[in-house]
């Protein structure tokens, strides 16, 4: 399909670069993003929209999270249809007590066990 005049006009507009940086986070985790320094790409008609999105993304990324691998000695049923699966992890040794997002779930029917990978 050939480009329309509107497509060409949109592609030839000046670009605005919006940046979110947390120096403390960068010092603690210098290899975050796998050592990549290339920015995430986003396309917005208004710079204010880009700033709003980058601020929300910065709040999400800037929140310190930890990852846990948890094994449970029974089969647990997780109903995905009810929403995003979360569990409460209490681990005094790791100083963890809070709701965690389930990012990976494995059910082992042979050993009747469940494994979780949690972020929180």
C-alpha positions as CSV (number, residue, x, y, z in Angstrom):
1,X,0.0,0.0,0.0
2,X,1.6,3.4,-1.0
3,X,2.1,6.0,1.7
4,X,-0.4,8.7,2.0
5,X,0.3,12.4,2.4
6,X,-0.7,12.1,6.1
7,X,1.8,9.3,6.6
8,X,4.6,11.3,5.1
9,X,3.7,14.4,7.1
10,X,3.6,12.3,10.4
11,X,7.0,10.8,9.6
12,X,8.6,14.1,8.8
13,X,7.7,15.9,12.1
14,X,10.5,16.8,14.5
15,X,11.1,14.2,17.2
16,X,11.1,15.0,20.9
17,X,13.2,12.8,23.2
18,X,11.8,12.3,26.7
19,X,14.1,10.7,29.3
20,X,13.6,9.2,32.7
21,X,16.8,8.5,34.8
22,X,17.2,7.4,38.4
23,X,20.9,7.8,39.2
24,X,20.6,5.7,42.5
25,X,19.0,2.8,40.6
26,X,21.7,3.0,37.9
27,X,24.5,2.9,40.5
28,X,23.0,-0.1,42.3
29,X,22.3,-2.0,39.1
30,X,24.7,-0.9,36.5
31,X,23.9,-3.8,34.2
32,X,20.1,-3.4,34.3
33,X,18.6,-3.8,30.9
34,X,21.4,-6.3,30.1
35,X,23.9,-3.5,29.7
36,X,21.9,-1.9,27.0
37,X,21.9,1.9,26.9
38,X,19.5,2.2,24.0
39,X,16.2,3.9,24.9
40,X,12.8,2.3,24.7
41,X,10.9,3.5,21.7
42,X,7.4,5.1,21.9
43,X,5.5,7.3,19.5
44,X,3.2,10.1,20.7
45,X,1.6,13.1,19.0
46,X,2.1,15.3,22.1
47,X,5.2,15.6,24.2
48,X,2.9,15.9,27.3
49,X,1.6,12.4,26.5
50,X,5.1,11.0,26.3
51,X,6.1,12.7,29.6
52,X,3.0,11.2,31.3
53,X,3.9,7.7,30.0
54,X,7.6,7.9,30.9
55,X,6.7,9.1,34.4
56,X,4.4,6.1,34.9
57,X,7.0,3.8,33.5
58,X,9.7,5.3,35.7
59,X,7.5,4.7,38.8
60,X,7.1,1.1,37.8
61,X,10.8,0.5,37.0
62,X,12.1,2.6,39.9
63,X,10.3,0.5,42.4
64,X,12.8,-2.0,43.8
65,X,11.6,-5.6,43.3
66,X,13.1,-9.0,44.2
67,X,12.7,-12.4,42.6
68,X,12.1,-15.6,44.5
69,X,11.9,-19.3,43.5
70,X,9.4,-21.1,45.7
71,X,8.6,-24.8,45.8
72,X,5.4,-26.1,47.4
73,X,5.0,-29.7,48.3
74,X,1.5,-30.0,46.9
75,X,-0.4,-29.3,43.7
76,X,-1.9,-25.8,43.9
77,X,-4.7,-24.8,41.5
78,X,-4.3,-21.2,40.2
79,X,-7.3,-19.8,38.3
80,X,-5.9,-17.4,35.7
81,X,-9.4,-16.3,34.6
82,X,-9.9,-14.5,38.0
83,X,-7.2,-12.1,37.3
84,X,-3.4,-11.6,37.7
85,X,-2.2,-14.4,40.0
86,X,-0.5,-13.1,43.2
87,X,0.5,-14.9,46.4
88,X,1.7,-13.7,49.7
89,X,5.3,-14.8,50.4
90,X,6.6,-14.9,54.0
91,X,10.3,-15.7,54.3
92,X,12.0,-14.5,57.5
93,X,15.4,-15.6,56.2
94,X,15.1,-13.4,53.1
95,X,13.3,-10.6,55.0
96,X,10.3,-11.0,52.7
97,X,6.7,-10.5,53.7
98,X,4.3,-9.2,51.1
99,X,2.2,-9.9,48.0
100,X,4.2,-11.1,45.0
101,X,3.3,-11.4,41.3
102,X,3.5,-14.9,39.9
103,X,5.6,-14.8,36.8
104,X,6.1,-18.5,36.3
105,X,4.1,-21.5,37.5
106,X,5.0,-25.2,37.1
107,X,2.8,-28.0,38.2
108,X,4.7,-31.4,38.5
109,X,2.0,-34.1,38.6
110,X,4.5,-36.9,39.1
111,X,5.9,-35.4,42.4
112,X,2.7,-33.6,43.2
113,X,4.4,-30.3,43.7
114,X,4.1,-26.8,42.5
115,X,7.0,-24.3,41.7
116,X,6.6,-20.6,41.5
117,X,8.8,-17.8,40.3
118,X,7.7,-14.6,42.1
119,X,8.4,-10.9,41.8
120,X,7.6,-8.4,44.4
